[in-house]
Amino acid sequence: MNVHPVTLEVVRNALVAYSEDMATALCKSAYNMMIYEVRDYCCGLIDTEGRMISQNKGGLPIFLADLGAAVLDGIERYGLDGFQPGDAVIMNHAQVCGQHLNNIVIYTPCFHDGQLVAFAANRAHWVDIGGTRVGFGSYATNEIFQEGLQFRSIKIYEAGKRNDAVWQILLDNLRFPESSLGDLRAQMASCSLGERRLDEILGRYGIATVKSCIAEIWDQAEAEAREVVAGIPDGVYSASSLLDNDGRTLDKPLDVKVTVTIAGEDMIVDYSDMNPQVPTPLNSGFSGGLAAARVAFKCLTMPDAPVNEGCFRSLTLVSPEGTIVNARPPAAIGLWSIMLPTVIDTILKALAPAMPDIIPAAHKGDMGGVSFYGYRVDDGRRFLLMNIFGGGWGGRPTGDGESSAVSICQGDVRNVPIEVQETNFPFIVDEFGLRPDSGGVGRHRGGLGAIITYRCLQKTLANINLERIVDPPWGVFGGGIGQPNVAIIRRTDGSERRATKETNIQLEAGDRVTFLTAGGGGFGNAGDRDRAAVEEDLREGLITPEAAVRDYGYSQASEAAE
């Protein structure tokens, strides 16, 4: 049916607002900092065929429009007539969701006048899900069963009654049950709000009108994306890059190979030549590779538009089983996201010849971070400090790369404020600043990485999971490489060493761990950089006088620095 344009815009904006309301409710009521500080979540409304109606704008881009797979699994299990008001389903099964088990999906059915019309859903990172993994960054697992509890479309609430058996399983098997069960309640509250909001718009316009609006919104998003793809020259574009290693065989890099085909209004991303899956958790399921393709596609076509099913209709993914981005069960996938920033960079790299006015150089290229964990010496309580780090983004056709920003997969998520870390955990952050000279040289310089140093106040264990330690972010069109990631452990006896991808590192009181995050690659030839930009970089301390001379031939570097 045709809908009035004003009605269409009201419904369009309402649906996005409802997802944002869900996100706000989740963020304000969650128990763990990965949700309320870092914003490691997504919220949305899903139709009864598993298609994305709307999704909140914040959170992780690698959660783009993939809640539908979790909901579809429940529909296949229970049937549409198997849901009733008051149901809440918990889901994280690796074979369906394809990502680490800490990412828990909670969804609830939405009814209007007794009819099931949609589902409210969210995904949020729980601080723990049991198993041998503590925090993130563990390379010790070989198969999914070591990585925690799996729940495949289990009703944690049925008609408003709690499933006490499942609740007890969670209570008895999680290291931080008060946190995770609090997050579960926050996720349910988020879904409940989504149910109420959707019911309001359906009550105002009716099911038929709202469904027609959704169909039109999807069609318009599809047309907008197709118009952009149609402007890319037809052809087959390929690129390759490397991941450092699988976390155990440290001298063997992993191949990231991507082929992108542009045919009229359609884009095909092909992972057929991707590195085979590895016997470590540096794998993902199908959704990991799909997420990378969708992030790259949306960045190129409609980066500012709201997310819905229509955004991706002109994108096709070829991803055979048995690769690091579509591993066969029971592969370990605890570090599913580590390779995805490099996969996205490689997709963009493939299209650089076809889109030279848009494609940037490579960015920091990892979703690295650290987990510190153990038991407090003052009160015996278990603690887990997790944090992510920003780095440099690649130089762009229009300017320098951003500095100390999280990866393209992490969107607008945040690191945990230093004050919060120091208040809640036995650590002092001795240093946190920009890393001079870390951005790749070029007409447009790569963004700078960061320097952050943790000082332990007691004995602790640590996991380090940095990527791009060996293979730095690349430049494009003559730009230089960015500096790679570095992690340095300094002991109280004065000794120090560089860390790689390591699990259960033992640290003593007074030991320091310093992270120097990668800088972005440069764009264009360094000789074409504006002299005023070099002088500004010197004044701001972003480059050293030595680098100004060496990289840009700036002979008056010393005087300018003074």
Secondary structure as a PSIPRED ss2 file (coil, helix, strand):
# PSIPRED VFORMAT (PSIPRED V4.0)

   1 M C   1.000  0.000  0.000
   2 N C   1.000  0.000  0.000
   3 V C   1.000  0.000  0.000
   4 H C   1.000  0.000  0.000
   5 P H   0.000  1.000  0.000
   6 V H   0.000  1.000  0.000
   7 T H   0.000  1.000  0.000
   8 L H   0.000  1.000  0.000
   9 E H   0.000  1.000  0.000
  10 V H   0.000  1.000  0.000
  11 V H   0.000  1.000  0.000
  12 R H   0.000  1.000  0.000
  13 N H   0.000  1.000  0.000
  14 A H   0.000  1.000  0.000
  15 L H   0.000  1.000  0.000
  16 V H   0.000  1.000  0.000
  17 A H   0.000  1.000  0.000
  18 Y H   0.000  1.000  0.000
  19 S H   0.000  1.000  0.000
  20 E H   0.000  1.000  0.000
  21 D H   0.000  1.000  0.000
  22 M H   0.000  1.000  0.000
  23 A H   0.000  1.000  0.000
  24 T H   0.000  1.000  0.000
  25 A H   0.000  1.000  0.000
  26 L H   0.000  1.000  0.000
  27 C H   0.000  1.000  0.000
  28 K H   0.000  1.000  0.000
  29 S H   0.000  1.000  0.000
  30 A C   1.000  0.000  0.000
  31 Y C   1.000  0.000  0.000
  32 N C   1.000  0.000  0.000
  33 M H   0.000  1.000  0.000
  34 M H   0.000  1.000  0.000
  35 I H   0.000  1.000  0.000
  36 Y H   0.000  1.000  0.000
  37 E C   1.000  0.000  0.000
  38 V C   1.000  0.000  0.000
  39 R C   1.000  0.000  0.000
  40 D C   1.000  0.000  0.000
  41 Y E   0.000  0.000  1.000
  42 C E   0.000  0.000  1.000
  43 C E   0.000  0.000  1.000
  44 G E   0.000  0.000  1.000
  45 L E   0.000  0.000  1.000
  46 I E   0.000  0.000  1.000
  47 D E   0.000  0.000  1.000
  48 T C   1.000  0.000  0.000
  49 E C   1.000  0.000  0.000
  50 G C   1.000  0.000  0.000
  51 R C   1.000  0.000  0.000
  52 M E   0.000  0.000  1.000
  53 I E   0.000  0.000  1.000
  54 S E   0.000  0.000  1.000
  55 Q E   0.000  0.000  1.000
  56 N C   1.000  0.000  0.000
  57 K C   1.000  0.000  0.000
  58 G C   1.000  0.000  0.000
  59 G C   1.000  0.000  0.000
  60 L C   1.000  0.000  0.000
  61 P H   0.000  1.000  0.000
  62 I H   0.000  1.000  0.000
  63 F H   0.000  1.000  0.000
  64 L C   1.000  0.000  0.000
  65 A C   1.000  0.000  0.000
  66 D C   1.000  0.000  0.000
  67 L H   0.000  1.000  0.000
  68 G H   0.000  1.000  0.000
  69 A H   0.000  1.000  0.000
  70 A H   0.000  1.000  0.000
  71 V H   0.000  1.000  0.000
  72 L H   0.000  1.000  0.000
  73 D H   0.000  1.000  0.000
  74 G H   0.000  1.000  0.000
  75 I H   0.000  1.000  0.000
  76 E H   0.000  1.000  0.000
  77 R H   0.000  1.000  0.000
  78 Y H   0.000  1.000  0.000
  79 G C   1.000  0.000  0.000
  80 L H   0.000  1.000  0.000
  81 D H   0.000  1.000  0.000
  82 G H   0.000  1.000  0.000
  83 F C   1.000  0.000  0.000
  84 Q C   1.000  0.000  0.000
  85 P C   1.000  0.000  0.000
  86 G C   1.000  0.000  0.000
  87 D C   1.000  0.000  0.000
  88 A E   0.000  0.000  1.000
  89 V E   0.000  0.000  1.000
  90 I E   0.000  0.000  1.000
  91 M E   0.000  0.000  1.000
  92 N C   1.000  0.000  0.000
  93 H C   1.000  0.000  0.000
  94 A H   0.000  1.000  0.000
  95 Q H   0.000  1.000  0.000
  96 V H   0.000  1.000  0.000
  97 C H   0.000  1.000  0.000
  98 G C   1.000  0.000  0.000
  99 Q C   1.000  0.000  0.000
 100 H C   1.000  0.000  0.000
 101 L C   1.000  0.000  0.000
 102 N C   1.000  0.000  0.000
 103 N E   0.000  0.000  1.000
 104 I E   0.000  0.000  1.000
 105 V E   0.000  0.000  1.000
 106 I E   0.000  0.000  1.000
 107 Y E   0.000  0.000  1.000
 108 T E   0.000  0.000  1.000
 109 P E   0.000  0.000  1.000
 110 C E   0.000  0.000  1.000
 111 F E   0.000  0.000  1.000
 112 H E   0.000  0.000  1.000
 113 D C   1.000  0.000  0.000
 114 G C   1.000  0.000  0.000
 115 Q E   0.000  0.000  1.000
 116 L E   0.000  0.000  1.000
 117 V E   0.000  0.000  1.000
 118 A E   0.000  0.000  1.000
 119 F E   0.000  0.000  1.000
 120 A E   0.000  0.000  1.000
 121 A E   0.000  0.000  1.000
 122 N E   0.000  0.000  1.000
 123 R E   0.000  0.000  1.000
 124 A E   0.000  0.000  1.000
 125 H E   0.000  0.000  1.000
 126 W C   1.000  0.000  0.000
 127 V C   1.000  0.000  0.000
 128 D C   1.000  0.000  0.000
 129 I C   1.000  0.000  0.000
 130 G C   1.000  0.000  0.000
 131 G C   1.000  0.000  0.000
 132 T C   1.000  0.000  0.000
 133 R C   1.000  0.000  0.000
 134 V C   1.000  0.000  0.000
 135 G C   1.000  0.000  0.000
 136 F C   1.000  0.000  0.000
 137 G C   1.000  0.000  0.000
 138 S C   1.000  0.000  0.000
 139 Y C   1.000  0.000  0.000
 140 A C   1.000  0.000  0.000
 141 T C   1.000  0.000  0.000
 142 N C   1.000  0.000  0.000
 143 E E   0.000  0.000  1.000
 144 I H   0.000  1.000  0.000
 145 F H   0.000  1.000  0.000
 146 Q H   0.000  1.000  0.000
 147 E C   1.000  0.000  0.000
 148 G C   1.000  0.000  0.000
 149 L C   1.000  0.000  0.000
 150 Q C   1.000  0.000  0.000
 151 F C   1.000  0.000  0.000
 152 R C   1.000  0.000  0.000
 153 S C   1.000  0.000  0.000
 154 I E   0.000  0.000  1.000
 155 K E   0.000  0.000  1.000
 156 I E   0.000  0.000  1.000
 157 Y E   0.000  0.000  1.000
 158 E E   0.000  0.000  1.000
 159 A C   1.000  0.000  0.000
 160 G C   1.000  0.000  0.000
 161 K E   0.000  0.000  1.000
 162 R E   0.000  0.000  1.000
 163 N C   1.000  0.000  0.000
 164 D H   0.000  1.000  0.000
 165 A H   0.000  1.000  0.000
 166 V H   0.000  1.000  0.000
 167 W H   0.000  1.000  0.000
 168 Q H   0.000  1.000  0.000
 169 I H   0.000  1.000  0.000
 170 L H   0.000  1.000  0.000
 171 L H   0.000  1.000  0.000
 172 D H   0.000  1.000  0.000
 173 N H   0.000  1.000  0.000
 174 L C   1.000  0.000  0.000
 175 R C   1.000  0.000  0.000
 176 F C   1.000  0.000  0.000
 177 P H   0.000  1.000  0.000
 178 E H   0.000  1.000  0.000
 179 S H   0.000  1.000  0.000
 180 S H   0.000  1.000  0.000
 181 L H   0.000  1.000  0.000
 182 G H   0.000  1.000  0.000
 183 D H   0.000  1.000  0.000
 184 L H   0.000  1.000  0.000
 185 R H   0.000  1.000  0.000
 186 A H   0.000  1.000  0.000
 187 Q H   0.000  1.000  0.000
 188 M H   0.000  1.000  0.000
 189 A H   0.000  1.000  0.000
 190 S H   0.000  1.000  0.000
 191 C H   0.000  1.000  0.000
 192 S H   0.000  1.000  0.000
 193 L H   0.000  1.000  0.000
 194 G H   0.000  1.000  0.000
 195 E H   0.000  1.000  0.000
 196 R H   0.000  1.000  0.000
 197 R H   0.000  1.000  0.000
 198 L H   0.000  1.000  0.000
 199 D H   0.000  1.000  0.000
 200 E H   0.000  1.000  0.000
 201 I H   0.000  1.000  0.000
 202 L H   0.000  1.000  0.000
 203 G H   0.000  1.000  0.000
 204 R H   0.000  1.000  0.000
 205 Y H   0.000  1.000  0.000
 206 G C   1.000  0.000  0.000
 207 I H   0.000  1.000  0.000
 208 A H   0.000  1.000  0.000
 209 T H   0.000  1.000  0.000
 210 V H   0.000  1.000  0.000
 211 K H   0.000  1.000  0.000
 212 S H   0.000  1.000  0.000
 213 C H   0.000  1.000  0.000
 214 I H   0.000  1.000  0.000
 215 A H   0.000  1.000  0.000
 216 E H   0.000  1.000  0.000
 217 I H   0.000  1.000  0.000
 218 W H   0.000  1.000  0.000
 219 D H   0.000  1.000  0.000
 220 Q H   0.000  1.000  0.000
 221 A H   0.000  1.000  0.000
 222 E H   0.000  1.000  0.000
 223 A H   0.000  1.000  0.000
 224 E H   0.000  1.000  0.000
 225 A H   0.000  1.000  0.000
 226 R H   0.000  1.000  0.000
 227 E H   0.000  1.000  0.000
 228 V H   0.000  1.000  0.000
 229 V H   0.000  1.000  0.000
 230 A H   0.000  1.000  0.000
 231 G C   1.000  0.000  0.000
 232 I C   1.000  0.000  0.000
 233 P C   1.000  0.000  0.000
 234 D C   1.000  0.000  0.000
 235 G E   0.000  0.000  1.000
 236 V E   0.000  0.000  1.000
 237 Y E   0.000  0.000  1.000
 238 S E   0.000  0.000  1.000
 239 A E   0.000  0.000  1.000
 240 S E   0.000  0.000  1.000
 241 S E   0.000  0.000  1.000
 242 L E   0.000  0.000  1.000
 243 L E   0.000  0.000  1.000
 244 D C   1.000  0.000  0.000
 245 N C   1.000  0.000  0.000
 246 D C   1.000  0.000  0.000
 247 G C   1.000  0.000  0.000
 248 R C   1.000  0.000  0.000
 249 T C   1.000  0.000  0.000
 250 L C   1.000  0.000  0.000
 251 D C   1.000  0.000  0.000
 252 K C   1.000  0.000  0.000
 253 P C   1.000  0.000  0.000
 254 L E   0.000  0.000  1.000
 255 D E   0.000  0.000  1.000
 256 V E   0.000  0.000  1.000
 257 K E   0.000  0.000  1.000
 258 V E   0.000  0.000  1.000
 259 T E   0.000  0.000  1.000
 260 V E   0.000  0.000  1.000
 261 T E   0.000  0.000  1.000
 262 I E   0.000  0.000  1.000
 263 A E   0.000  0.000  1.000
 264 G C   1.000  0.000  0.000
 265 E C   1.000  0.000  0.000
 266 D E   0.000  0.000  1.000
 267 M E   0.000  0.000  1.000
 268 I E   0.000  0.000  1.000
 269 V E   0.000  0.000  1.000
 270 D E   0.000  0.000  1.000
 271 Y C   1.000  0.000  0.000
 272 S C   1.000  0.000  0.000
 273 D C   1.000  0.000  0.000
 274 M C   1.000  0.000  0.000
 275 N C   1.000  0.000  0.000
 276 P E   0.000  0.000  1.000
 277 Q C   1.000  0.000  0.000
 278 V C   1.000  0.000  0.000
 279 P C   1.000  0.000  0.000
 280 T C   1.000  0.000  0.000
 281 P C   1.000  0.000  0.000
 282 L C   1.000  0.000  0.000
 283 N C   1.000  0.000  0.000
 284 S C   1.000  0.000  0.000
 285 G C   1.000  0.000  0.000
 286 F H   0.000  1.000  0.000
 287 S H   0.000  1.000  0.000
 288 G H   0.000  1.000  0.000
 289 G H   0.000  1.000  0.000
 290 L H   0.000  1.000  0.000
 291 A H   0.000  1.000  0.000
 292 A H   0.000  1.000  0.000
 293 A H   0.000  1.000  0.000
 294 R H   0.000  1.000  0.000
 295 V H   0.000  1.000  0.000
 296 A H   0.000  1.000  0.000
 297 F H   0.000  1.000  0.000
 298 K H   0.000  1.000  0.000
 299 C H   0.000  1.000  0.000
 300 L H   0.000  1.000  0.000
 301 T H   0.000  1.000  0.000
 302 M C   1.000  0.000  0.000
 303 P C   1.000  0.000  0.000
 304 D C   1.000  0.000  0.000
 305 A C   1.000  0.000  0.000
 306 P C   1.000  0.000  0.000
 307 V C   1.000  0.000  0.000
 308 N C   1.000  0.000  0.000
 309 E H   0.000  1.000  0.000
 310 G H   0.000  1.000  0.000
 311 C H   0.000  1.000  0.000
 312 F H   0.000  1.000  0.000
 313 R C   1.000  0.000  0.000
 314 S C   1.000  0.000  0.000
 315 L E   0.000  0.000  1.000
 316 T E   0.000  0.000  1.000
 317 L E   0.000  0.000  1.000
 318 V E   0.000  0.000  1.000
 319 S C   1.000  0.000  0.000
 320 P C   1.000  0.000  0.000
 321 E C   1.000  0.000  0.000
 322 G C   1.000  0.000  0.000
 323 T E   0.000  0.000  1.000
 324 I C   1.000  0.000  0.000
 325 V C   1.000  0.000  0.000
 326 N E   0.000  0.000  1.000
 327 A C   1.000  0.000  0.000
 328 R C   1.000  0.000  0.000
 329 P C   1.000  0.000  0.000
 330 P C   1.000  0.000  0.000
 331 A E   0.000  0.000  1.000
 332 A C   1.000  0.000  0.000
 333 I C   1.000  0.000  0.000
 334 G C   1.000  0.000  0.000
 335 L C   1.000  0.000  0.000
 336 W C   1.000  0.000  0.000
 337 S C   1.000  0.000  0.000
 338 I C   1.000  0.000  0.000
 339 M C   1.000  0.000  0.000
 340 L H   0.000  1.000  0.000
 341 P H   0.000  1.000  0.000
 342 T H   0.000  1.000  0.000
 343 V H   0.000  1.000  0.000
 344 I H   0.000  1.000  0.000
 345 D H   0.000  1.000  0.000
 346 T H   0.000  1.000  0.000
 347 I H   0.000  1.000  0.000
 348 L H   0.000  1.000  0.000
 349 K H   0.000  1.000  0.000
 350 A H   0.000  1.000  0.000
 351 L H   0.000  1.000  0.000
 352 A C   1.000  0.000  0.000
 353 P C   1.000  0.000  0.000
 354 A C   1.000  0.000  0.000
 355 M C   1.000  0.000  0.000
 356 P C   1.000  0.000  0.000
 357 D C   1.000  0.000  0.000
 358 I C   1.000  0.000  0.000
 359 I C   1.000  0.000  0.000
 360 P C   1.000  0.000  0.000
 361 A C   1.000  0.000  0.000
 362 A C   1.000  0.000  0.000
 363 H C   1.000  0.000  0.000
 364 K C   1.000  0.000  0.000
 365 G C   1.000  0.000  0.000
 366 D C   1.000  0.000  0.000
 367 M C   1.000  0.000  0.000
 368 G C   1.000  0.000  0.000
 369 G E   0.000  0.000  1.000
 370 V E   0.000  0.000  1.000
 371 S E   0.000  0.000  1.000
 372 F E   0.000  0.000  1.000
 373 Y E   0.000  0.000  1.000
 374 G E   0.000  0.000  1.000
 375 Y E   0.000  0.000  1.000
 376 R C   1.000  0.000  0.000
 377 V C   1.000  0.000  0.000
 378 D C   1.000  0.000  0.000
 379 D C   1.000  0.000  0.000
 380 G C   1.000  0.000  0.000
 381 R C   1.000  0.000  0.000
 382 R E   0.000  0.000  1.000
 383 F E   0.000  0.000  1.000
 384 L E   0.000  0.000  1.000
 385 L E   0.000  0.000  1.000
 386 M E   0.000  0.000  1.000
 387 N E   0.000  0.000  1.000
 388 I E   0.000  0.000  1.000
 389 F C   1.000  0.000  0.000
 390 G C   1.000  0.000  0.000
 391 G E   0.000  0.000  1.000
 392 G C   1.000  0.000  0.000
 393 W C   1.000  0.000  0.000
 394 G C   1.000  0.000  0.000
 395 G C   1.000  0.000  0.000
 396 R E   0.000  0.000  1.000
 397 P C   1.000  0.000  0.000
 398 T C   1.000  0.000  0.000
 399 G E   0.000  0.000  1.000
 400 D C   1.000  0.000  0.000
 401 G C   1.000  0.000  0.000
 402 E C   1.000  0.000  0.000
 403 S C   1.000  0.000  0.000
 404 S C   1.000  0.000  0.000
 405 A E   0.000  0.000  1.000
 406 V C   1.000  0.000  0.000
 407 S C   1.000  0.000  0.000
 408 I C   1.000  0.000  0.000
 409 C C   1.000  0.000  0.000
 410 Q C   1.000  0.000  0.000
 411 G C   1.000  0.000  0.000
 412 D C   1.000  0.000  0.000
 413 V C   1.000  0.000  0.000
 414 R C   1.000  0.000  0.000
 415 N C   1.000  0.000  0.000
 416 V C   1.000  0.000  0.000
 417 P C   1.000  0.000  0.000
 418 I H   0.000  1.000  0.000
 419 E H   0.000  1.000  0.000
 420 V H   0.000  1.000  0.000
 421 Q H   0.000  1.000  0.000
 422 E H   0.000  1.000  0.000
 423 T H   0.000  1.000  0.000
 424 N H   0.000  1.000  0.000
 425 F C   1.000  0.000  0.000
 426 P C   1.000  0.000  0.000
 427 F E   0.000  0.000  1.000
 428 I E   0.000  0.000  1.000
 429 V E   0.000  0.000  1.000
 430 D E   0.000  0.000  1.000
 431 E E   0.000  0.000  1.000
 432 F E   0.000  0.000  1.000
 433 G E   0.000  0.000  1.000
 434 L E   0.000  0.000  1.000
 435 R C   1.000  0.000  0.000
 436 P C   1.000  0.000  0.000
 437 D C   1.000  0.000  0.000
 438 S C   1.000  0.000  0.000
 439 G C   1.000  0.000  0.000
 440 G C   1.000  0.000  0.000
 441 V C   1.000  0.000  0.000
 442 G C   1.000  0.000  0.000
 443 R C   1.000  0.000  0.000
 444 H E   0.000  0.000  1.000
 445 R C   1.000  0.000  0.000
 446 G C   1.000  0.000  0.000
 447 G C   1.000  0.000  0.000
 448 L C   1.000  0.000  0.000
 449 G C   1.000  0.000  0.000
 450 A E   0.000  0.000  1.000
 451 I E   0.000  0.000  1.000
 452 I E   0.000  0.000  1.000
 453 T E   0.000  0.000  1.000
 454 Y E   0.000  0.000  1.000
 455 R E   0.000  0.000  1.000
 456 C E   0.000  0.000  1.000
 457 L C   1.000  0.000  0.000
 458 Q C   1.000  0.000  0.000
 459 K C   1.000  0.000  0.000
 460 T E   0.000  0.000  1.000
 461 L E   0.000  0.000  1.000
 462 A E   0.000  0.000  1.000
 463 N E   0.000  0.000  1.000
 464 I E   0.000  0.000  1.000
 465 N C   1.000  0.000  0.000
 466 L C   1.000  0.000  0.000
 467 E C   1.000  0.000  0.000
 468 R C   1.000  0.000  0.000
 469 I C   1.000  0.000  0.000
 470 V C   1.000  0.000  0.000
 471 D C   1.000  0.000  0.000
 472 P C   1.000  0.000  0.000
 473 P C   1.000  0.000  0.000
 474 W C   1.000  0.000  0.000
 475 G C   1.000  0.000  0.000
 476 V E   0.000  0.000  1.000
 477 F C   1.000  0.000  0.000
 478 G C   1.000  0.000  0.000
 479 G C   1.000  0.000  0.000
 480 G C   1.000  0.000  0.000
 481 I C   1.000  0.000  0.000
 482 G C   1.000  0.000  0.000
 483 Q C   1.000  0.000  0.000
 484 P C   1.000  0.000  0.000
 485 N C   1.000  0.000  0.000
 486 V E   0.000  0.000  1.000
 487 A E   0.000  0.000  1.000
 488 I E   0.000  0.000  1.000
 489 I E   0.000  0.000  1.000
 490 R E   0.000  0.000  1.000
 491 R C   1.000  0.000  0.000
 492 T C   1.000  0.000  0.000
 493 D C   1.000  0.000  0.000
 494 G C   1.000  0.000  0.000
 495 S C   1.000  0.000  0.000
 496 E E   0.000  0.000  1.000
 497 R E   0.000  0.000  1.000
 498 R E   0.000  0.000  1.000
 499 A E   0.000  0.000  1.000
 500 T C   1.000  0.000  0.000
 501 K C   1.000  0.000  0.000
 502 E E   0.000  0.000  1.000
 503 T E   0.000  0.000  1.000
 504 N E   0.000  0.000  1.000
 505 I E   0.000  0.000  1.000
 506 Q E   0.000  0.000  1.000
 507 L E   0.000  0.000  1.000
 508 E C   1.000  0.000  0.000
 509 A C   1.000  0.000  0.000
 510 G C   1.000  0.000  0.000
 511 D C   1.000  0.000  0.000
 512 R E   0.000  0.000  1.000
 513 V E   0.000  0.000  1.000
 514 T E   0.000  0.000  1.000
 515 F E   0.000  0.000  1.000
 516 L E   0.000  0.000  1.000
 517 T C   1.000  0.000  0.000
 518 A C   1.000  0.000  0.000
 519 G C   1.000  0.000  0.000
 520 G C   1.000  0.000  0.000
 521 G C   1.000  0.000  0.000
 522 G C   1.000  0.000  0.000
 523 F E   0.000  0.000  1.000
 524 G C   1.000  0.000  0.000
 525 N C   1.000  0.000  0.000
 526 A H   0.000  1.000  0.000
 527 G H   0.000  1.000  0.000
 528 D H   0.000  1.000  0.000
 529 R C   1.000  0.000  0.000
 530 D C   1.000  0.000  0.000
 531 R H   0.000  1.000  0.000
 532 A H   0.000  1.000  0.000
 533 A H   0.000  1.000  0.000
 534 V H   0.000  1.000  0.000
 535 E H   0.000  1.000  0.000
 536 E H   0.000  1.000  0.000
 537 D H   0.000  1.000  0.000
 538 L H   0.000  1.000  0.000
 539 R H   0.000  1.000  0.000
 540 E H   0.000  1.000  0.000
 541 G C   1.000  0.000  0.000
 542 L C   1.000  0.000  0.000
 543 I C   1.000  0.000  0.000
 544 T C   1.000  0.000  0.000
 545 P H   0.000  1.000  0.000
 546 E H   0.000  1.000  0.000
 547 A H   0.000  1.000  0.000
 548 A H   0.000  1.000  0.000
 549 V H   0.000  1.000  0.000
 550 R H   0.000  1.000  0.000
 551 D H   0.000  1.000  0.000
 552 Y H   0.000  1.000  0.000
 553 G C   1.000  0.000  0.000
 554 Y C   1.000  0.000  0.000
 555 S C   1.000  0.000  0.000
 556 Q C   1.000  0.000  0.000
 557 A H   0.000  1.000  0.000
 558 S H   0.000  1.000  0.000
 559 E H   0.000  1.000  0.000
 560 A H   0.000  1.000  0.000
 561 A H   0.000  1.000  0.000
 562 E C   1.000  0.000  0.000
